[in-house]
Amino acid sequence: MTVRDATLELLRELGMTTIFGNPGSTELPFLTGLPEDFSYVLGLHEGVVVGMADGYAQGTRRPALVNLHTAPGLGNASAAIMTAYLNRTPLVIVAGQQDRRHLAAEPFLAGRLTEMAEPYVKWSSQPVRAEDVPGAIARAYHTAVQPPSGPAFVAVPQDDWGVSAAPPREHRVVHRALPEREELERAARVLESSESPAIVAGAGVDRSGAWEDTVRLAERLRAAVWADPFASRAGFPQDHALFRGHLSPAQATLAQELSGHDAVLVLGAPVFKYYRYLPGPVVAEGTELVHVTDDPEEAARAPVGVSLVGDVALAVRHLLGTIRPSGRPVPGPPPGPPAPRAATPLPVDYVLYVVGNMLPGEAVVVEETPSSKPLLHRYVRVRRPGGFYSAASGGLGFGVSASVGLSMADPERPVVCIVGDGSLAYGLQALWSAGRYGGRVVFVVLNNRQYRVLRLLAGRDGLEGEVPGSGLEGLDPEGAARSLGCPAETVEAPRELEEALGRALASRGPRLLNVLVDPESPRDMWG
């Protein structure tokens, strides 16, 4: 048995027979003659490759395997790897390295791969011996899965694959751990005695499978529920009567939003993720804050309250078994937003209102539209687990790529990617992969011909003058999509929008809608 044979057998045992990659010379000894039970998903840029794997891993709730081409491929993928790290997505990333026998001479295509992968991987290794490659990949898998999950990296010299190796040994790791029971009991007493409790449900709720239990906990406590400011996944149904919306990404305004609550339970989210510097208290004086997270670092940097480290779902279930139903009055639902006005050119809020109304209940929403994010949260409500994904890093290119991976993870569940024209340009190559591997995925491009978010931020901060490099006139999303094999059409008027969106949602394959929106919409900025 060779290192390649042993690795393929290991990957079968781990359930990682789908490989996301863009091949190069140093990967040929591993990839050539790939067995029929393996499938190779090609991306035209390494950032797209990692983004697709990120979406696929989140959609399947299992680690995904990525294969990159030595230093240039790893460099191209670096921003997407950072996003996967902050998304807490388990990825096993294997990159080819030059032939081990002349690495000392630093030949062409050699690179300092383990250093390049850091700091946005959980573990980075180039095995000392060829025989150690299968064991290193097994360790990368278990490290990637261990909470908080994330990418792990292994560099493999190209000549290692043909060396003799022992068959892999079976090894299983159980990672889930309950936070300390005594502290959970104390948290239960704080929540039970609260006059006005609140829950902040973050991405960790959905990642851990605690969605339904969090709904039951909120109903038992009769607690208002908020989403944290930059949640990369939704942790609570946004059409529920207890849902209050998304917290502000600024310290003073966020504290004001939570000021009516004397106890706050933060589940699977940081305390708190801010953007604009607007100093103030973290929470109001006298408010008790309990934080449950699977990330020790996230717990360590929380500035107030008590942080319990462990599995979010197990903690919520323990609280459910402890807390008695509350006799507090049920908070009334907040008023819904008014229907925006249809007009030409299309206002962004109207487009998102139409998308929200026409969206199938089982749909997956992927967001990458920085200037319109608050409007999207207002009009597009997530109703089911695994129903929303965004880039925790704030980096562009994730949305289009991850949508392809998510559609592969569940081909029968429609995916709607709402993306700005500027964001689309960072992941455009993914449209080629969408046409070959994607299922029911619709790309709704909010095309305002600019980096709108920069102009809004400049105006909010009182900065005068034109922002250089913020204009995007001349981009043609429809033409670009068609050139990459993805059907597309341009939408300019309200009636066209409903008809085109209806056709796209009914399609069994990928489609792109280039929606020309009012370049002055939206007119204000979050935070």
Residue pairs with C-beta under 8 A, 6 or more apart in sequence:
1 9
1 164
1 165
1 166
1 167
2 161
2 162
2 163
2 164
2 165
3 130
3 131
3 133
3 134
3 160
3 161
3 162
3 163
3 164
3 165
4 29
4 30
4 161
4 162
5 165
6 133
6 134
6 165
6 166
6 167
6 168
7 30
7 133
7 134
7 137
7 161
8 35
8 38
9 167
9 168
10 134
10 137
10 138
10 168
11 17
11 38
11 65
11 137
12 37
13 168
13 170
14 63
14 138
14 141
15 62
16 62
16 63
16 64
16 65
16 92
16 141
17 37
17 38
17 39
18 38
18 39
18 41
18 56
18 64
18 65
19 31
19 34
19 38
19 39
19 40
19 41
19 65
19 66
19 67
20 41
20 43
20 49
20 50
20 52
20 53
20 56
20 64
20 65
20 66
20 67
20 405
21 27
21 31
21 40
21 41
21 42
21 43
21 49
21 66
21 67
21 68
22 42
22 43
22 44
22 45
22 46
22 49
22 68
22 69
22 73
23 31
23 42
23 67
23 69
24 69
24 70
24 72
24 73
24 96
24 109
25 69
25 96
25 109
25 158
26 69
26 70
26 95
26 96
26 97
26 98
26 109
26 157
26 158
27 67
27 69
27 96
27 158
28 158
29 158
29 159
29 161
29 162
30 67
30 94
30 96
30 156
30 158
30 161
31 40
31 67
34 40
41 49
41 52
41 408
41 433
41 437
42 433
42 436
43 49
43 51
43 52
43 401
43 429
43 430
43 433
44 429
44 432
44 433
45 76
45 429
46 68
46 69
46 73
46 74
46 76
46 77
46 80
47 76
47 77
47 79
47 80
47 397
47 401
47 426
47 427
48 80
48 397
48 400
48 401
48 427
48 429
48 430
48 433
49 66
49 68
49 77
49 80
49 401
50 66
50 77
50 80
50 81
50 83
50 84
50 91
50 93
50 401
51 80
51 83
51 397
51 398
51 400
51 401
51 402
51 404
51 405
51 427
51 430
52 401
52 402
52 404
52 405
52 408
52 430
52 433
53 64
53 65
53 66
53 84
53 91
53 405
54 64
54 80
54 83
54 84
54 87
54 89
54 91
54 398
54 401
54 402
54 405
55 366
55 389
55 401
55 402
55 403
55 404
55 405
55 406
55 408
55 409
56 64
56 405
56 406
56 408
56 409
57 63
57 64
57 89
57 90
57 91
57 405
58 87
58 89
58 233
58 386
58 389
58 402
58 405
58 406
58 409
59 364
59 386
59 405
59 406
59 408
59 409
59 410
60 409
61 209
62 90
63 90
63 91
63 92
63 141
63 144
63 145
63 149
64 89
64 90
64 91
64 92
64 405
65 91
65 92
65 94
66 77
66 91
66 92
66 93
66 94
67 93
67 94
67 95
67 96
68 74
68 77
68 93
68 94
68 95
68 96
69 95
69 96
70 95
70 96
70 97
70 98
70 109
70 110
70 111
70 113
71 109
71 110
71 111
71 112
71 113
71 116
72 109
72 111
73 95
74 95
74 111
74 113
74 116
74 117
75 116
77 93
78 116
78 120
79 393
79 395
79 397
80 395
80 397
80 398
80 401
81 91
81 93
81 117
81 120
81 121
81 151
82 120
82 393
82 395
83 391
83 392
83 393
83 395
83 398
84 91
84 120
84 150
84 151
85 120
85 121
85 122
85 150
85 151
85 393
86 120
86 232
86 391
86 392
86 393
87 203
87 232
87 391
87 392
87 393
88 148
88 149
88 150
88 203
88 204
88 207
88 295
88 392
89 149
89 150
89 151
90 144
90 145
90 149
90 150
90 151
91 144
91 150
91 151
91 152
92 137
92 140
92 141
92 144
92 151
92 152
92 154
93 117
93 121
93 140
93 151
93 152
93 153
93 154
94 137
94 140
94 153
94 154
94 155
94 156
95 113
95 117
95 153
95 154
95 155
95 156
96 155
96 156
96 157
96 158
97 103
97 110
97 111
97 113
97 126
97 155
97 156
97 157
97 158
98 107
98 108
98 109
98 110
98 111
98 157
98 158
99 107
99 157
99 158
99 159
100 130
100 157
100 159
100 160
101 159
103 110
103 157
113 124
113 126
113 153
113 155
114 124
114 125
114 126
114 153
114 155
115 124
117 124
117 153
118 124
120 151
121 150
121 151
121 152
121 153
122 143
122 144
122 146
122 150
122 151
122 152
123 139
123 140
123 143
123 152
123 153
124 152
124 153
124 154
125 136
125 139
125 140
125 153
125 154
125 155
126 154
126 155
126 156
126 157
127 133
127 135
127 136
127 154
127 156
127 160
130 157
130 159
130 160
130 163
130 165
131 163
131 164
131 165
131 166
133 154
133 156
133 160
133 161
133 165
134 165
134 168
135 168
136 154
137 154
138 168
138 171
139 152
140 152
140 153
140 154
141 152
142 171
142 173
143 152
144 150
144 151
144 152
145 173
145 175
146 173
146 175
147 175
147 176
147 294
147 295
147 311
148 294
148 295
148 297
148 298
149 207
176 311
176 314
177 310
177 311
177 314
178 184
178 310
178 311
178 314
178 315
178 318
179 292
179 308
179 309
179 310
179 311
179 314
179 315
180 308
180 310
181 318
183 306
183 308
184 308
184 315
184 318
184 319
184 322
185 322
186 306
187 265
187 290
187 292
187 306
187 308
187 319
188 319
188 322
188 323
190 263
190 288
190 290
191 197
191 221
191 223
191 263
191 265
191 290
191 319
191 323
192 221
192 323
192 324
192 326
193 263
194 221
194 261
194 262
194 263
194 288
195 262
195 328
196 224
196 260
196 261
196 262
196 263
196 328
197 221
197 222
197 223
197 224
197 261
197 262
197 263
197 264
197 265
198 223
198 224
198 225
198 226
198 244
198 258
198 261
198 263
198 264
198 265
199 214
199 217
199 218
199 221
199 223
199 224
199 225
199 226
199 236
199 264
199 265
199 266
199 267
200 225
200 226
200 227
200 228
200 247
200 264
200 265
200 266
200 267
200 269
200 272
201 214
201 225
201 226
201 227
201 228
201 231
201 234
201 235
201 236
201 267
201 268
201 269
202 227
202 228
202 231
202 233
202 235
202 266
202 267
202 268
202 269
202 270
203 228
203 231
203 232
203 233
203 234
203 235
203 268
203 269
203 392
204 210
204 235
204 267
204 268
204 269
204 293
204 294
204 312
205 211
205 214
205 233
205 235
205 236
205 267
205 268
205 312
205 313
205 316
206 233
206 234
206 235
206 268
206 385
206 386
207 233
207 268
207 312
208 268
208 294
208 311
208 312
208 313
208 314
209 313
209 385
210 235
210 267
210 268
210 312
210 313
210 316
210 317
211 235
211 236
211 237
211 385
212 385
213 313
213 316
213 317
213 320
214 225
214 235
214 236
214 267
214 316
215 236
215 237
215 240
216 320
217 223
217 316
217 319
217 320
217 323
218 225
218 236
218 240
218 242
219 242
220 320
220 323
220 324
220 325
220 326
221 323
221 326
221 328
222 242
222 326
222 328
222 329
222 330
222 331
223 242
223 265
224 242
224 244
224 261
224 331
225 236
225 240
225 242
225 243
225 244
226 243
226 244
226 245
226 246
226 247
226 257
226 258
227 234
227 235
227 236
227 238
227 243
227 245
227 246
227 247
227 377
228 246
228 247
228 266
228 269
228 270
228 272
228 273
229 246
229 247
229 248
229 249
229 254
229 272
229 273
229 274
229 275
229 527
230 249
230 273
230 275
230 390
230 392
230 394
231 246
231 269
231 388
231 390
232 389
232 390
232 391
232 392
233 386
233 388
233 389
233 390
234 382
234 387
234 388
235 267
235 268
235 269
236 243
237 243
237 381
237 382
237 383
237 384
238 377
238 381
238 382
238 383
239 381
239 383
241 330
241 331
241 332
241 333
242 330
242 331
242 333
244 334
245 334
245 377
246 374
246 377
247 254
247 257
247 258
247 272
248 254
248 257
248 526
248 527
249 273
249 274
249 275
249 276
249 526
249 527
250 274
250 275
250 276
250 277
250 278
250 527
251 272
251 274
251 277
251 278
251 279
251 280
251 281
251 282
252 278
252 279
252 280
252 281
253 278
253 280
253 527
254 272
254 274
255 280
255 281
255 282
255 283
255 284
256 280
258 264
258 283
258 284
258 287
259 283
259 284
259 287
261 287
262 286
262 287
262 288
263 287
263 288
263 289
263 290
264 283
264 287
264 288
264 289
264 290
264 305
265 290
265 292
266 272
266 289
266 290
266 291
266 292
266 293
266 305
267 292
267 312
267 315
267 316
268 292
268 293
268 294
268 312
269 293
270 293
270 298
270 301
270 302
271 282
271 289
271 291
271 302
271 303
271 304
271 305
271 307
272 282
275 526
275 527
276 527
278 527
282 289
282 303
282 304
283 289
283 304
283 305
288 305
289 304
289 305
289 306
290 305
290 306
290 308
291 299
291 302
291 305
291 306
291 307
291 308
292 307
292 308
292 310
292 312
292 315
292 316
293 299
293 307
293 308
293 309
293 312
294 309
294 310
294 311
294 312
295 309
296 309
298 307
299 307
299 308
299 309
300 307
308 315
337 378
337 379
339 353
340 347
340 349
340 350
340 353
340 379
341 347
341 350
342 350
342 494
343 350
343 494
343 518
344 492
344 493
344 494
345 492
345 516
345 517
345 518
345 519
345 521
346 491
346 492
346 493
346 494
346 497
346 515
346 516
346 517
346 518
347 517
347 518
347 521
348 371
348 372
348 375
348 446
348 448
348 517
348 518
348 521
348 522
349 375
349 378
349 379
349 521
349 522
350 494
351 444
351 446
351 497
351 515
351 517
352 372
352 375
352 376
352 378
352 379
352 380
352 418
353 379
354 494
354 497
354 498
354 501
355 379
355 380
355 416
355 418
355 444
355 501
356 379
356 380
356 381
358 498
358 501
358 502
358 505
359 365
359 380
359 416
360 414
360 505
361 383
361 384
362 384
362 413
362 414
363 387
363 413
363 414
363 415
363 416
364 386
364 387
364 388
364 389
364 406
364 410
364 413
364 414
364 415
364 416
365 380
365 382
365 387
365 388
365 389
365 416
365 418
366 388
366 389
366 390
366 399
366 402
366 403
366 406
366 415
366 416
366 417
366 418
366 419
367 373
367 376
367 388
367 389
367 390
367 399
367 418
367 419
368 390
368 391
368 396
368 398
368 399
368 400
368 417
368 418
368 419
368 420
368 423
369 376
369 418
369 419
369 420
369 423
369 446
370 394
370 420
370 423
370 453
371 420
371 448
371 452
371 453
371 456
371 522
371 525
372 418
372 420
372 446
372 452
372 522
373 526
374 522
374 526
375 522
376 418
380 418
382 388
389 402
389 406
390 398
390 399
391 398
391 399
391 402
396 422
396 423
396 426
396 427
397 423
397 426
397 427
398 427
399 417
399 418
399 419
399 423
399 427
400 417
400 419
400 423
400 424
400 426
400 427
400 428
400 430
400 431
400 434
400 443
401 427
401 430
401 433
403 415
403 417
403 430
403 434
403 438
403 441
403 443
404 430
404 433
404 434
404 437
404 438
404 441
404 510
406 415
406 441
407 413
407 415
407 434
407 438
407 439
407 440
407 441
407 510
408 437
408 438
408 439
410 439
411 439
411 440
412 439
412 440
413 440
414 440
414 441
414 442
414 505
415 439
415 440
415 441
415 442
416 441
416 442
416 444
416 505
417 441
417 442
417 443
417 444
418 444
418 446
419 443
419 444
419 445
419 446
420 445
420 446
420 447
420 448
420 452
421 445
421 446
421 447
421 448
421 449
421 472
421 475
421 477
422 450
422 451
422 452
422 472
424 443
424 445
424 477
425 472
425 475
428 480
428 484
429 484
431 443
431 480
431 481
431 484
431 485
431 486
431 510
431 512
432 484
432 485
432 486
434 441
434 443
434 486
434 510
435 484
435 485
435 486
435 509
435 510
436 485
438 509
438 510
439 508
439 509
439 510
440 507
440 508
440 509
440 510
441 510
441 511
442 501
442 504
442 505
442 507
442 510
442 511
442 512
442 513
443 481
443 486
443 510
443 511
443 512
443 513
444 501
444 513
444 515
445 477
445 512
445 513
445 514
445 515
446 515
446 517
447 475
447 477
447 514
447 515
447 516
447 517
448 517
448 518
448 519
448 521
449 471
449 472
449 473
449 475
449 519
450 470
450 471
450 472
450 473
450 519
451 467
451 469
451 470
451 471
451 472
452 519
452 522
453 525
454 467
454 470
455 467
455 470
456 522
456 524
456 525
457 525
458 467
459 525
460 524
460 525
476 514
477 488
477 512
477 514
478 488
478 489
478 490
478 512
478 514
479 488
481 487
481 488
481 512
481 514
482 488
486 510
486 511
486 512
487 507
487 509
487 510
487 511
487 512
488 511
488 512
488 513
488 514
489 500
489 511
489 512
489 513
489 514
490 513
490 514
490 515
490 516
491 497
491 500
491 513
491 514
491 515
491 516
492 516
497 515
500 513
501 513
503 511
504 511
504 513
